[in-house]
């Protein structure tokens, strides 16, 4: 399958920034590595940071779609089902996801933007749950699911021996144990 210019730019950015650092990599270098022009880069992205956040809309839509398809009655279970779907996606794209996260962790502005993106996604998930649940239940479900997922996510980034799906299962089991503590 032929890669889009956006995919080529993303892969070039991952490779170059992993090798030389975020600050030391230019848009021109990324475009050249991708076999494209700087002008093409700026048609796709406003700046270098945007390349790492272009998939945010698709990610939030993926979560919402899975929540809408859920047959669960418990709002926490509905959100966790969507995170299992996301876990499977990230397990399939592990190498590039880990590289992306390392780049984001290396630059405070990117970390801040990642936190803002996550906050917006949480609000979208809460908004969806509000169609069937009260505000407190919706907010608790999304925040608890996000906390459990975050524990699995952080472990997955550090531990290449286990799948995110499996680590999420373990985090849920630990959460359930803590509830009964």
NUMARKOL-844253 format. One line per field, with one value per residue: residue number from 1; z, x, y of N, C-alpha, C, O in turn. Coordinates in nm, 2 decimals. Example, Ala and Ser with C-alpha at 12.3 -4.5 7.8 and 13.67 -1.06 7.14 Angstrom:
# NUMARKOL-844253
n <- (1,2) .
n_up <- (0.78,0.71) .
n_east <- (1.32,1.28) .
n_north <- (-0.57,-0.22) .
ca_up <- (0.78,0.71) .
ca_east <- (1.23,1.37) .
ca_north <- (-0.45,-0.11) .
c_up <- (0.78,0.79) .
c_east <- (1.32,1.29) .
c_north <- (-0.33,0.00) .
o_up <- (0.85,0.80) .
o_east <- (1.42,1.34) .
o_north <- (-0.33,0.11) .
END
This chain:
# NUMARKOL-844253
n <- (1,2,3,4,5,6,7,8,9,10,11,12,13,14,15,16,17,18,19,20,21,22,23,24,25,26,27,28,29,30,31,32,33,34,35,36,37,38,39,40,41,42,43,44,45,46,47,48,49,50,51,52,53,54,55,56,57,58,59,60,61,62,63,64,65,66,67,68,69,70,71,72,73,74,75,76,77,78,79,80,81,82,83,84,85,86,87,88,89,90,91,92,93,94,95,96,97,98,99,100,101,102,103,104,105,106,107,108,109,110,111,112,113,114,115,116,117,118,119,120,121,122,123,124,125,126,127,128,129,130,131,132,133,134,135,136,137,138,139,140,141,142,143,144,145,146,147,148,149,150,151,152,153,154,155,156,157,158,159,160,161,162,163,164,165,166,167,168,169,170,171,172,173,174,175,176,177,178,179,180,181) .
n_up <- (0.00,-0.08,0.08,0.23,0.19,0.44,0.62,0.53,0.61,0.88,0.96,0.87,1.05,1.30,1.27,1.23,1.45,1.66,1.62,1.62,1.80,1.91,1.90,1.73,1.48,1.17,0.99,0.71,0.69,0.77,0.56,0.34,0.40,0.38,0.11,0.01,-0.03,0.15,0.14,0.10,0.35,0.51,0.41,0.51,0.79,1.06,1.20,1.33,1.57,1.53,1.38,1.55,1.66,1.49,1.47,1.68,1.66,1.52,1.70,1.92,1.80,1.74,2.00,2.09,1.90,1.97,2.22,2.16,2.04,2.24,2.45,2.72,3.04,3.25,3.31,3.35,3.25,2.98,2.90,2.95,2.77,2.53,2.57,2.57,2.30,2.19,2.31,2.17,1.91,1.96,2.04,1.79,1.66,1.80,1.79,1.66,1.82,2.07,2.01,1.94,2.19,2.34,2.22,2.28,2.56,2.58,2.55,2.70,2.60,2.42,2.59,2.74,2.55,2.49,2.73,2.73,2.50,2.59,2.80,2.65,2.51,2.72,2.80,2.57,2.59,2.84,2.77,2.58,2.75,2.91,2.78,2.87,3.14,3.47,3.55,3.75,3.75,3.49,3.47,3.67,3.57,3.33,3.43,3.61,3.44,3.27,3.45,3.52,3.27,3.21,3.40,3.29,3.04,3.10,3.20,2.98,2.80,2.92,2.93,2.71,2.69,2.73,2.62,2.57,2.59,2.76,2.99,3.05,3.13,3.36,3.52,3.56,3.71,3.94,4.02,4.08,4.30,4.47,4.52,4.69,4.91) .
n_east <- (0.08,0.05,0.22,0.09,0.17,0.17,0.21,0.47,0.61,0.57,0.70,0.96,1.02,1.01,1.23,1.45,1.44,1.46,1.72,1.87,1.76,1.49,1.52,1.74,1.65,1.53,1.25,1.30,1.49,1.33,1.13,1.30,1.41,1.18,1.14,1.01,0.89,0.96,0.75,0.54,0.54,0.45,0.19,0.07,0.11,0.13,0.36,0.66,0.59,0.33,0.32,0.33,0.08,-0.12,-0.28,-0.46,-0.74,-0.84,-0.78,-0.94,-1.19,-1.19,-1.20,-1.45,-1.62,-1.59,-1.70,-1.96,-2.04,-2.04,-2.19,-2.21,-2.34,-2.24,-2.08,-1.80,-1.70,-1.77,-1.60,-1.35,-1.36,-1.32,-1.06,-0.93,-0.95,-0.80,-0.56,-0.50,-0.46,-0.23,-0.05,-0.01,0.13,0.36,0.65,0.67,0.50,0.62,0.86,0.75,0.64,0.88,1.00,0.81,0.83,1.08,1.07,0.95,0.74,0.61,0.52,0.34,0.15,0.06,-0.06,-0.27,-0.41,-0.49,-0.66,-0.87,-0.97,-1.06,-1.27,-1.44,-1.52,-1.65,-1.86,-2.00,-2.08,-2.26,-2.49,-2.63,-2.58,-2.54,-2.37,-2.16,-2.12,-2.03,-1.80,-1.64,-1.62,-1.47,-1.24,-1.14,-1.10,-0.91,-0.70,-0.64,-0.57,-0.35,-0.16,-0.11,-0.02,0.22,0.38,0.39,0.54,0.79,0.84,0.91,0.83,0.57,0.23,0.03,-0.24,-0.25,-0.12,-0.31,-0.52,-0.40,-0.37,-0.64,-0.72,-0.56,-0.67,-0.93,-0.87,-0.77,-1.01,-1.14,-1.00) .
n_north <- (-0.12,0.22,0.48,0.78,1.13,1.25,1.03,0.95,1.18,1.17,0.93,1.00,1.21,1.08,0.91,1.08,1.27,1.09,1.01,1.25,1.43,1.65,1.94,1.97,1.89,1.98,2.12,2.12,1.91,1.69,1.69,1.65,1.40,1.25,1.26,1.47,1.81,2.11,2.28,2.11,1.98,2.20,2.23,2.02,2.03,2.27,2.32,2.17,2.03,1.97,1.74,1.52,1.51,1.49,1.26,1.27,1.34,1.12,0.92,0.99,0.96,0.69,0.58,0.68,0.56,0.28,0.30,0.36,0.13,-0.05,-0.30,-0.30,-0.21,-0.07,0.24,0.26,0.02,0.05,0.26,0.14,-0.08,0.06,0.15,-0.10,-0.16,0.04,-0.03,-0.27,-0.16,0.00,-0.19,-0.32,-0.12,-0.08,-0.01,0.25,0.39,0.39,0.53,0.78,0.85,0.87,1.09,1.29,1.29,1.40,1.67,1.95,2.13,1.96,1.76,1.90,1.97,1.71,1.64,1.82,1.74,1.48,1.56,1.69,1.47,1.32,1.48,1.46,1.19,1.19,1.36,1.20,0.99,1.13,1.12,0.91,0.87,1.01,1.32,1.30,1.02,0.98,1.13,1.02,0.75,0.79,0.92,0.73,0.51,0.61,0.65,0.39,0.28,0.45,0.36,0.10,0.18,0.33,0.13,-0.04,0.11,0.10,-0.17,-0.41,-0.67,-0.74,-0.72,-0.43,-0.47,-0.70,-0.59,-0.39,-0.55,-0.66,-0.43,-0.36,-0.58,-0.53,-0.28,-0.36,-0.53,-0.33,-0.19,-0.35,-0.35) .
ca_up <- (0.00,-0.10,0.19,0.21,0.23,0.59,0.67,0.50,0.69,1.02,0.97,0.86,1.17,1.40,1.25,1.24,1.58,1.75,1.60,1.65,1.90,1.86,1.87,1.63,1.36,1.10,0.90,0.58,0.70,0.77,0.43,0.25,0.43,0.33,-0.03,-0.02,-0.02,0.27,0.11,0.12,0.49,0.56,0.36,0.60,0.93,1.08,1.25,1.36,1.68,1.48,1.32,1.65,1.72,1.38,1.49,1.79,1.62,1.48,1.83,2.00,1.73,1.76,2.14,2.09,1.82,2.05,2.33,2.11,2.01,2.36,2.51,2.86,3.11,3.35,3.23,3.36,3.16,2.85,2.87,2.95,2.64,2.43,2.59,2.52,2.15,2.17,2.34,2.05,1.81,1.99,2.03,1.65,1.62,1.92,1.77,1.63,1.93,2.17,1.96,1.96,2.33,2.39,2.17,2.35,2.69,2.58,2.52,2.78,2.52,2.36,2.70,2.78,2.45,2.50,2.84,2.68,2.41,2.67,2.87,2.55,2.48,2.83,2.79,2.47,2.64,2.94,2.69,2.53,2.86,2.97,2.71,2.94,3.28,3.53,3.53,3.84,3.71,3.36,3.50,3.75,3.48,3.24,3.50,3.66,3.33,3.22,3.55,3.50,3.14,3.22,3.47,3.20,2.93,3.14,3.22,2.85,2.74,2.98,2.93,2.58,2.69,2.75,2.54,2.64,2.62,2.88,3.10,3.09,3.21,3.50,3.59,3.60,3.82,4.05,4.06,4.15,4.43,4.56,4.56,4.80,5.02) .
ca_east <- (0.00,0.13,0.21,0.06,0.28,0.16,0.28,0.61,0.67,0.57,0.81,1.09,1.04,1.04,1.37,1.55,1.43,1.51,1.86,1.94,1.69,1.39,1.57,1.84,1.59,1.46,1.14,1.36,1.55,1.22,1.08,1.40,1.42,1.05,1.14,0.91,0.94,0.93,0.62,0.44,0.53,0.36,0.05,0.01,0.13,0.16,0.49,0.72,0.52,0.20,0.33,0.31,-0.05,-0.22,-0.37,-0.55,-0.88,-0.87,-0.77,-1.06,-1.30,-1.17,-1.25,-1.59,-1.68,-1.60,-1.79,-2.10,-2.07,-2.04,-2.32,-2.20,-2.43,-2.16,-2.00,-1.66,-1.68,-1.78,-1.47,-1.24,-1.37,-1.26,-0.92,-0.88,-0.94,-0.68,-0.44,-0.47,-0.40,-0.09,0.03,0.02,0.22,0.45,0.78,0.66,0.44,0.73,0.95,0.67,0.63,1.01,1.02,0.73,0.88,1.21,1.05,0.84,0.62,0.53,0.45,0.22,0.05,0.01,-0.16,-0.39,-0.48,-0.56,-0.77,-0.98,-1.02,-1.15,-1.40,-1.53,-1.57,-1.75,-1.97,-2.07,-2.15,-2.36,-2.62,-2.70,-2.54,-2.53,-2.23,-2.07,-2.08,-1.96,-1.66,-1.57,-1.59,-1.37,-1.11,-1.09,-1.05,-0.79,-0.60,-0.60,-0.50,-0.22,-0.07,-0.07,0.06,0.35,0.45,0.41,0.65,0.91,0.85,0.87,0.81,0.43,0.14,-0.05,-0.37,-0.23,-0.09,-0.44,-0.59,-0.34,-0.41,-0.78,-0.72,-0.51,-0.77,-1.04,-0.82,-0.77,-1.15,-1.19,-0.89) .
ca_north <- (0.00,0.34,0.57,0.92,1.22,1.27,0.91,0.97,1.29,1.12,0.83,1.07,1.29,0.98,0.86,1.19,1.32,0.99,1.01,1.38,1.52,1.74,2.07,1.96,1.84,2.09,2.08,2.09,1.78,1.60,1.69,1.59,1.26,1.19,1.27,1.57,1.95,2.18,2.34,2.00,1.97,2.30,2.20,1.91,2.06,2.41,2.33,2.04,1.97,1.92,1.61,1.42,1.53,1.48,1.15,1.29,1.33,0.98,0.84,1.01,0.90,0.54,0.55,0.70,0.45,0.16,0.32,0.36,-0.01,-0.13,-0.35,-0.29,-0.12,0.01,0.34,0.23,-0.09,0.10,0.33,0.04,-0.15,0.14,0.14,-0.23,-0.15,0.13,-0.11,-0.36,-0.08,0.04,-0.32,-0.34,-0.01,-0.05,0.06,0.39,0.46,0.41,0.64,0.90,0.89,0.92,1.22,1.38,1.30,1.47,1.81,2.00,2.18,1.85,1.70,1.99,1.95,1.58,1.64,1.90,1.65,1.38,1.63,1.71,1.34,1.28,1.56,1.40,1.07,1.23,1.42,1.09,0.92,1.21,1.09,0.80,0.86,1.14,1.38,1.24,0.88,0.99,1.18,0.91,0.64,0.83,0.94,0.60,0.43,0.68,0.62,0.24,0.27,0.52,0.27,0.00,0.25,0.36,0.00,-0.09,0.19,0.05,-0.32,-0.45,-0.81,-0.76,-0.64,-0.33,-0.54,-0.78,-0.50,-0.33,-0.66,-0.67,-0.30,-0.37,-0.67,-0.46,-0.18,-0.44,-0.57,-0.21,-0.15,-0.44,-0.34) .
c_up <- (0.00,0.02,0.15,0.24,0.38,0.66,0.65,0.59,0.84,1.05,0.96,0.99,1.28,1.39,1.28,1.39,1.68,1.74,1.65,1.75,1.83,1.82,1.75,1.49,1.30,1.02,0.76,0.59,0.70,0.63,0.33,0.27,0.38,0.18,-0.08,0.00,0.11,0.26,0.14,0.27,0.55,0.51,0.46,0.75,0.95,1.13,1.29,1.47,1.63,1.43,1.42,1.71,1.61,1.40,1.60,1.77,1.59,1.61,1.91,1.93,1.74,1.90,2.14,2.01,1.90,2.17,2.28,2.07,2.13,2.41,2.66,2.92,3.21,3.27,3.24,3.26,3.01,2.81,2.86,2.82,2.53,2.44,2.55,2.37,2.12,2.20,2.23,1.94,1.84,2.00,1.89,1.60,1.73,1.89,1.75,1.75,2.04,2.13,1.98,2.10,2.39,2.34,2.25,2.49,2.70,2.57,2.60,2.71,2.46,2.47,2.74,2.68,2.45,2.62,2.80,2.59,2.49,2.75,2.77,2.52,2.59,2.83,2.69,2.52,2.75,2.87,2.64,2.64,2.92,2.90,2.78,3.09,3.34,3.52,3.62,3.79,3.58,3.39,3.58,3.66,3.39,3.31,3.56,3.55,3.28,3.32,3.53,3.37,3.14,3.29,3.37,3.09,2.98,3.16,3.08,2.78,2.79,2.96,2.80,2.57,2.70,2.66,2.63,2.68,2.75,3.01,3.15,3.17,3.35,3.58,3.64,3.72,3.95,4.11,4.13,4.29,4.53,4.61,4.68,4.91,5.14) .
c_east <- (0.09,0.11,0.17,0.18,0.28,0.23,0.43,0.68,0.68,0.69,0.95,1.12,1.07,1.19,1.47,1.55,1.48,1.67,1.93,1.88,1.59,1.44,1.66,1.78,1.51,1.34,1.20,1.42,1.44,1.16,1.17,1.40,1.29,1.04,1.03,0.97,0.90,0.78,0.51,0.43,0.43,0.22,-0.01,0.01,0.17,0.31,0.54,0.64,0.39,0.21,0.30,0.16,-0.16,-0.32,-0.47,-0.69,-0.92,-0.87,-0.90,-1.19,-1.30,-1.23,-1.40,-1.67,-1.70,-1.69,-1.94,-2.14,-2.08,-2.18,-2.32,-2.30,-2.36,-2.07,-1.85,-1.62,-1.68,-1.65,-1.36,-1.24,-1.30,-1.11,-0.86,-0.86,-0.82,-0.55,-0.40,-0.41,-0.26,0.00,0.08,0.12,0.32,0.57,0.76,0.59,0.54,0.82,0.88,0.67,0.77,1.04,0.94,0.78,1.01,1.19,0.93,0.72,0.54,0.46,0.33,0.11,-0.02,-0.09,-0.29,-0.48,-0.56,-0.68,-0.89,-1.04,-1.11,-1.28,-1.49,-1.59,-1.68,-1.88,-2.06,-2.15,-2.26,-2.50,-2.70,-2.67,-2.54,-2.38,-2.13,-2.02,-2.00,-1.82,-1.58,-1.53,-1.47,-1.23,-1.05,-1.03,-0.92,-0.68,-0.55,-0.52,-0.36,-0.12,-0.02,0.02,0.20,0.44,0.48,0.53,0.78,0.94,0.81,0.84,0.66,0.35,0.07,-0.18,-0.36,-0.20,-0.22,-0.52,-0.54,-0.37,-0.55,-0.79,-0.67,-0.61,-0.88,-1.00,-0.81,-0.91,-1.19,-1.09,-0.95) .
c_north <- (0.12,0.43,0.71,1.01,1.25,1.15,0.92,1.07,1.24,1.03,0.90,1.14,1.19,0.94,0.97,1.24,1.22,0.99,1.14,1.47,1.61,1.87,2.07,1.92,1.96,2.03,2.04,1.95,1.67,1.58,1.62,1.44,1.18,1.19,1.37,1.71,2.01,2.24,2.23,1.98,2.07,2.30,2.10,1.95,2.21,2.42,2.18,1.97,1.90,1.78,1.49,1.42,1.52,1.37,1.16,1.28,1.19,0.89,0.86,0.95,0.75,0.50,0.57,0.60,0.32,0.18,0.31,0.21,-0.10,-0.18,-0.34,-0.19,-0.03,0.11,0.31,0.12,-0.04,0.17,0.23,-0.04,-0.07,0.14,0.01,-0.22,-0.07,0.05,-0.20,-0.28,-0.04,-0.08,-0.34,-0.24,0.02,0.03,0.21,0.46,0.49,0.52,0.77,0.95,0.93,1.06,1.32,1.40,1.38,1.62,1.86,2.06,2.07,1.77,1.77,1.97,1.81,1.57,1.72,1.81,1.54,1.44,1.65,1.58,1.30,1.35,1.51,1.28,1.09,1.28,1.30,1.02,1.00,1.19,0.98,0.79,1.01,1.19,1.32,1.10,0.89,1.03,1.08,0.80,0.68,0.85,0.81,0.51,0.48,0.65,0.48,0.22,0.34,0.43,0.16,0.06,0.27,0.23,-0.06,-0.02,0.14,-0.09,-0.37,-0.60,-0.84,-0.67,-0.54,-0.39,-0.62,-0.69,-0.42,-0.43,-0.66,-0.54,-0.30,-0.46,-0.60,-0.35,-0.25,-0.49,-0.45,-0.17,-0.23,-0.44,-0.29) .
o_up <- (0.08,0.07,0.04,0.31,0.43,0.75,0.74,0.64,0.91,1.14,1.04,1.04,1.36,1.49,1.36,1.44,1.78,1.84,1.71,1.78,1.71,1.71,1.68,1.39,1.37,0.98,0.70,0.49,0.63,0.58,0.25,0.18,0.34,0.12,-0.19,0.03,0.18,0.36,0.19,0.32,0.63,0.57,0.47,0.82,0.86,1.09,1.27,1.46,1.67,1.43,1.38,1.79,1.64,1.35,1.63,1.84,1.63,1.62,1.96,2.00,1.75,1.91,2.20,2.05,1.90,2.20,2.35,2.08,2.12,2.39,2.72,2.85,3.25,3.18,3.14,3.19,2.93,2.70,2.77,2.77,2.45,2.34,2.51,2.31,2.03,2.13,2.20,1.87,1.75,1.97,1.87,1.50,1.75,1.96,1.81,1.77,2.10,2.22,2.03,2.13,2.47,2.42,2.29,2.55,2.80,2.57,2.58,2.75,2.46,2.45,2.77,2.71,2.43,2.61,2.84,2.59,2.46,2.76,2.81,2.51,2.57,2.86,2.71,2.49,2.75,2.90,2.64,2.63,2.98,2.95,2.76,3.16,3.26,3.49,3.58,3.79,3.56,3.34,3.55,3.66,3.37,3.27,3.56,3.56,3.24,3.27,3.53,3.37,3.09,3.25,3.36,3.05,2.90,3.12,3.06,2.71,2.72,2.97,2.77,2.47,2.68,2.62,2.74,2.79,2.84,3.11,3.27,3.27,3.45,3.70,3.75,3.81,4.06,4.23,4.24,4.38,4.64,4.72,4.76,5.01,5.24) .
o_east <- (0.18,-0.01,0.21,0.27,0.39,0.31,0.51,0.79,0.77,0.76,1.04,1.23,1.16,1.26,1.57,1.66,1.55,1.73,2.04,1.93,1.60,1.41,1.67,1.86,1.42,1.35,1.15,1.40,1.45,1.14,1.13,1.41,1.30,0.95,0.98,1.08,0.80,0.71,0.40,0.32,0.34,0.13,-0.14,-0.08,0.24,0.38,0.46,0.63,0.35,0.11,0.26,0.13,-0.28,-0.43,-0.54,-0.77,-1.03,-0.96,-0.96,-1.28,-1.41,-1.31,-1.47,-1.78,-1.80,-1.76,-2.02,-2.26,-2.13,-2.28,-2.42,-2.33,-2.41,-2.00,-1.78,-1.52,-1.60,-1.60,-1.27,-1.14,-1.23,-1.04,-0.74,-0.76,-0.74,-0.46,-0.28,-0.32,-0.17,0.12,0.19,0.19,0.35,0.59,0.83,0.62,0.53,0.86,0.94,0.70,0.77,1.10,0.99,0.78,1.05,1.29,0.82,0.60,0.42,0.35,0.22,-0.01,-0.14,-0.20,-0.40,-0.60,-0.68,-0.78,-1.01,-1.17,-1.22,-1.38,-1.62,-1.71,-1.78,-1.99,-2.18,-2.27,-2.36,-2.60,-2.82,-2.74,-2.52,-2.29,-2.02,-1.90,-1.90,-1.72,-1.46,-1.41,-1.38,-1.13,-0.93,-0.92,-0.83,-0.56,-0.43,-0.42,-0.27,0.00,0.10,0.12,0.29,0.56,0.59,0.61,0.88,1.06,0.69,0.82,0.62,0.39,0.05,-0.24,-0.44,-0.25,-0.23,-0.58,-0.61,-0.40,-0.58,-0.87,-0.72,-0.62,-0.93,-1.07,-0.85,-0.93,-1.27,-1.11,-0.88) .
o_north <- (0.13,0.45,0.76,0.96,1.26,1.17,0.89,1.05,1.27,1.04,0.86,1.14,1.22,0.94,0.95,1.26,1.25,0.97,1.13,1.58,1.65,1.92,2.18,1.90,2.01,1.92,1.95,1.87,1.57,1.47,1.53,1.36,1.07,1.13,1.36,1.72,1.96,2.25,2.26,1.95,2.04,2.37,2.11,1.91,2.26,2.52,2.09,1.84,1.80,1.70,1.39,1.34,1.54,1.38,1.07,1.22,1.15,0.80,0.77,0.90,0.68,0.41,0.48,0.55,0.26,0.08,0.25,0.18,-0.21,-0.10,-0.38,-0.09,0.08,0.07,0.34,0.13,-0.09,0.15,0.24,-0.08,-0.13,0.15,0.01,-0.28,-0.10,0.06,-0.22,-0.33,-0.06,-0.07,-0.39,-0.27,0.14,0.13,0.29,0.58,0.59,0.61,0.87,1.06,1.02,1.14,1.43,1.51,1.43,1.70,1.82,2.03,2.08,1.73,1.71,1.96,1.80,1.51,1.68,1.81,1.51,1.38,1.63,1.57,1.25,1.30,1.50,1.25,1.03,1.24,1.31,0.99,0.94,1.22,0.97,0.72,1.10,1.12,1.29,1.07,0.81,0.98,1.06,0.75,0.60,0.80,0.79,0.45,0.41,0.62,0.45,0.16,0.28,0.43,0.13,0.00,0.24,0.23,-0.11,-0.08,0.15,-0.14,-0.39,-0.66,-0.96,-0.56,-0.56,-0.36,-0.61,-0.72,-0.39,-0.39,-0.67,-0.55,-0.26,-0.44,-0.62,-0.34,-0.20,-0.48,-0.46,-0.12,-0.18,-0.52,-0.27) .
END
